[in-house]
């Protein structure tokens, strides 16, 4: 997943729209997609903030259910390899 656009660029997009430029004109002026301008204006109107949302999927990984088991195994035998852990999980 890519990095979010800088807050300064987000502010500039909203500023142009608030000055009366269309979303298309704004996108052309600051070299972004129209979708980005739409999203930033919507985000500003809904939250009054242009801070990027948290990315990723925290707490719901594939190993969430076996995290404690993996930690115990690594503590008991620190030189375990991923291949060994994978075989034991299977």
C-alpha positions as CSV (number, residue, x, y, z in Angstrom):
1,X,0.0,0.0,0.0
2,X,1.3,3.4,-0.9
3,X,1.9,6.4,1.3
4,X,-0.9,8.9,1.8
5,X,-0.5,12.3,0.1
6,X,1.0,15.0,2.3
7,X,-1.3,17.2,4.4
8,X,-0.1,20.3,2.6
9,X,-1.3,18.9,-0.8
10,X,-4.6,17.9,0.8
11,X,-5.0,21.5,2.2
12,X,-4.2,22.9,-1.2
13,X,-6.9,20.8,-2.9
14,X,-9.6,21.9,-0.5
15,X,-8.4,25.6,-0.6
16,X,-8.8,25.7,-4.4
17,X,-12.3,24.2,-4.2
18,X,-13.3,26.7,-1.5
19,X,-11.9,29.6,-3.7
20,X,-14.5,28.6,-6.4
21,X,-12.5,26.3,-8.7
22,X,-14.2,23.2,-9.9
23,X,-12.8,19.8,-8.8
24,X,-11.5,19.2,-12.3
25,X,-9.7,22.5,-12.4
26,X,-8.2,21.9,-9.0
27,X,-7.0,18.4,-10.0
28,X,-5.3,19.9,-13.1
29,X,-3.7,22.7,-11.2
30,X,-2.1,20.5,-8.5
31,X,-1.5,17.4,-10.7
32,X,-3.7,14.9,-8.9
33,X,-6.7,12.8,-9.8
34,X,-10.2,14.3,-9.6
35,X,-11.1,11.4,-7.2
36,X,-8.4,12.7,-4.8
37,X,-10.0,16.2,-4.8
38,X,-13.4,14.7,-4.3
39,X,-12.2,12.6,-1.4
40,X,-10.4,15.5,0.3
41,X,-13.4,17.8,0.0
42,X,-15.7,15.1,1.4
43,X,-13.2,14.3,4.2
44,X,-12.9,18.0,5.1
45,X,-16.7,18.5,5.2
46,X,-17.3,15.4,7.3
47,X,-14.5,15.6,9.8
48,X,-13.0,19.1,9.5
49,X,-9.6,17.3,9.3
50,X,-7.4,16.3,6.5
51,X,-5.2,13.9,8.4
52,X,-4.8,10.6,6.6
53,X,-6.7,7.6,7.9
54,X,-4.8,4.8,9.5
55,X,-3.7,2.2,6.9
56,X,-3.6,-1.5,7.2
57,X,-5.7,-4.0,9.0
58,X,-4.6,-4.0,12.7
59,X,-5.5,-6.9,14.9
60,X,-7.0,-9.2,12.3
61,X,-4.0,-10.9,10.8
62,X,-3.9,-14.5,9.7
63,X,-2.0,-15.5,12.8
64,X,-4.2,-13.6,15.4
65,X,-5.6,-16.8,16.8
66,X,-2.2,-18.4,17.4
67,X,-0.1,-15.4,18.4
68,X,0.3,-16.6,22.0
69,X,1.3,-20.1,20.9
70,X,3.9,-18.7,18.5
71,X,5.4,-16.5,21.2
72,X,5.6,-19.4,23.6
73,X,7.3,-21.6,21.0
74,X,9.9,-18.9,20.1
75,X,10.5,-18.2,23.8
76,X,11.1,-21.9,24.4
77,X,13.3,-22.4,21.3
78,X,14.7,-19.0,20.0
79,X,16.4,-20.5,17.0
80,X,13.2,-21.8,15.4
81,X,12.8,-21.1,11.7
82,X,9.7,-20.0,9.8
83,X,9.7,-23.3,8.0
84,X,9.6,-25.2,11.3
85,X,6.8,-23.0,12.7
86,X,4.8,-23.4,9.5
87,X,5.1,-27.1,9.6
88,X,4.0,-27.2,13.3
89,X,1.0,-24.9,12.6
90,X,-0.1,-27.2,9.7
